[in-house]
Amino acid sequence: MQLSDNALRVLERRYLTKNERGEPIETPEEMFRRVAHEIASAEADYNTGANPKELEETFYRLLTDLEFIPNSPTLMNAGKDLGQLSACFVLPVEDSMEGIFDAIKQAAIIHKSGGGTGFSFSRLRPAGATVNSTGGVASGPISFMKVFNAATEAVKQGGVRRGANMGILRVDHPDILEFIKCKRDNKDFTNFNISVAVTEEFMRAMETGEEYALVNPRDKSIVLYIDAREVFDLIVEMAWKNGEPGIIFIDRINEYNILKKIGDIESTNPCGEQVLLPYESCNLGSINLTKMVRKEGNRTVIDYQKLGKTVDTAVWFLDNVIDVNRYPLPQIEEATKGSRKIGLGVMGFADMLILLGIPYDSNEAVEVAEEVMAFINSRSKEKSAELAVAKGAFPFYRDSTYAGEGTQLRNATTTTIAPTGTISIIAGASSGIEPLFAISFIRNVMDKDQLPEVHPIFEETARKRGFYSRALMEEISRKGTIKDIKGVPEDVKRLFVTAHDISPEWHIRMQAAFQKHTDNAVSKTVNFPSHAVREDVRKVYLLAHKLGCKGVTIYRDKSREEQVLSIGGPEGEAETGHDVKGQTITPRIRPEITRGLTEKVKIGCGNLYITVNYDDNGICEVFTNLGRAGGCPSQSEATSRLISIALRSGISVEAIIEQLKGIRCHSTIRQRANGSGIKVLSCPDAIGKTIERAMKMNRSAGAVVKEGLPAEGTPVRDGVKAACPECGGMLEHESGCVVCPNCGFSRCG
């Protein structure tokens, strides 16, 4: 398998089966074999003549050739006891105390199993409305959203995958103004993305400058008429400030609802690409477009023959997932097996364009997008029709719009453009349909060396064209873009554009091109430079509506940049470790280059290897690793992570040492008493003493210890200063979420 070092790290950290000590006990090939075997086993339930063993080999080759990767829960759980393989769920929230808390309970069960949930709170009566059963007044949807958020926070600590939610409110709900502003403080609703469900009536009123009605969902009475433009301006204002709320065009979504007779679509999954009826779930997967090209003389062209075969196998794979899946709730199993919705999408689109020699922000690229997605959508329907002949159409077929057309399909929907954060790392491809986020960035390697990791096609181009040098790659890694870097030919700059090199209009045009041939929706972020004004956001929203998008999410560079620790107190003294003037203390980003020492310490469980690193601002991180004897590696890793984040948050080294030294562990104390030569009391005691030695060494060498202060000139790619909580890398805003391209961390699950 052609797996990069980063792909291997992500697989080991998140996907490979582990033993009780957290150690991987399967290889990537064994993981893909586990998945292929489980998904192919569905054939045993059908009399189609297909050989499950042969199908397993077909699926296995598809996965190991990195031509198609299913959504994360399928990789994580297929063939295991949990067996929950879906990524997306939508739950109804009824207007009663019982209905609200049923939804919270159901969401907790889904989050525990690794899924994300979408909710519409539009059925809930507004704040202040009368509650007939008690004579009291309702607290409104935003109040209950806080309960959903707190429940997610509690459950995600023990789940296999970080829980995430989408919260949606119709633009004609009486509490819409409060909803639009509910995330103005980024500390609130941390487990929610939010979107406003915009109606066509609202858009017409906004365009003509008229008022529109706010309607109580309980009794359909009109509560108030308000100016549509003022509401639209507020949506624009909040999105400009911090990227939320997004908007979805709810009437357009329901216009394309295949199952209108069953019900209206009210919500989407957390990243907005999967529109679902209540209790439906969907299984997603993406084709790696970098594998779908071939050489034709001196030209690179799209290999449609290979792409067609890949679509066929991927549709078969995703349809089988529905049968072997173990659903968290009976209502979800009934709804999912009734519609059999699947969502086949793509990743590596930006890479494909580069291989074809086409700039992302060009008419030719938009044409390629339409052509490729039209082919995938059409071919997926052909395969779904073939499966319907062999296995039967989806059970809700008679209530679908397809019944009127006489088209028999196995799946109510077949295509979705989803974010592909971690699976694109595994595949070694650019994410989804997004442009590149960076050409080069610095990665720390095991021997503490710092090496620039360069986009492979760019590196190959640079070497062929004769302008490659490590110094140039390091310069690019600091800026993330080659737009203003000398020494790079202009035609190369034009081809290797990054997200912030591209105007927002091109982002929308690309999204709209894919949406034309996608059943569900398209997950994509429209990136704005930091100097963009509110009118720029307004224009993009209107363009998205005009071009047929089903929703839009924007992010203005630096708009969510978190406030770093202020070090100047009233008297100019350092206030390390304190909340200064009400500000939130945020760790400075992990430095790209560190120096340090590693010490081997004997403890009760064996040997503990402690690494303490520092940069020009002082000690900044601690790593621990237990030898083969075992022990409790998760405990020591948690300790070292918390110490590292405390160091970069401004807590003094002395205070940390004081807290660690003297902590006792029975295992270590017992062996120390037996004359084993152990000189420490516990793992934390050992870590504290090693930090103390490192601090003394620094000071004796004349180093300045300035714990926690933001380093001048710290490289910041794309203006994003927030550090990944898992690896310290730089977070990116992508496909309506926050992701780390270094380790695969995602705030959306």
Secondary structure, 3 states (H helix, E strand, C coil): CCCCHHHHHHHHHHHCCECCCCCECCCHHHHHHHHHHHHHHHHHHCCCCCCHHHHHHHHHHHHHCCCEEECHHHHHHCCCCCCCCCCEEEECCCCCHHHHHHHHHHHHHHHHHCCEEEEECCCCCCCCCECCCCCCECCCHHHHHHHHHHHHHHHCCCCCCCCCEEEEEECCCCCHHHHHCCCCCCCCCCCEEEEEEECHHHHHHHHHCCEEEEECCCCCCEEEEEEHHHHHHHHHHHHHHHCCCEEEEHHHHHHCCCCCCCCCCCEECCCCCCEECCCCEEEEEEEEHHHCEEEECCEEEECHHHHHHHHHHHHHHHHHHHHHCCCCCHHHHHHHHHHCCEEEEEECHHHHHHHHCCCCCCHHHHHHHHHHHHHHHHHHHHHHHHHHHHHCCCHHHHHCHHHHHCCCCCCCCCECECCCHHHHHHHCCCCCCCCECCCEEEEECCCCCEEEEECHHHHHHHHHHCCCCHHHHHHHHHHCCCCCCCCCCHHHHHHCCEHHHCCHHHHHHHHHHHHCCCCCCECCEEEECCCCCHHHHHHHHHHHHHCCCCEEEEEECCCCCCCCCCCCCCCCCCCCCCCHHHCCCCCCCCCCCCEEEEEEEEECCEEEEEEEEEECCEEEEEEEEECCCCCCHHHHHHHHHHHHHHHCCCCCHHHHHHHHCCCCCHHHHHHHHCCCCCCCCCHHHHHHHHHHHHHHHHHHCCCCCCCCCCCCCCCCHHHCCCECCCCCCECEEECCEEECCCCCCECCC
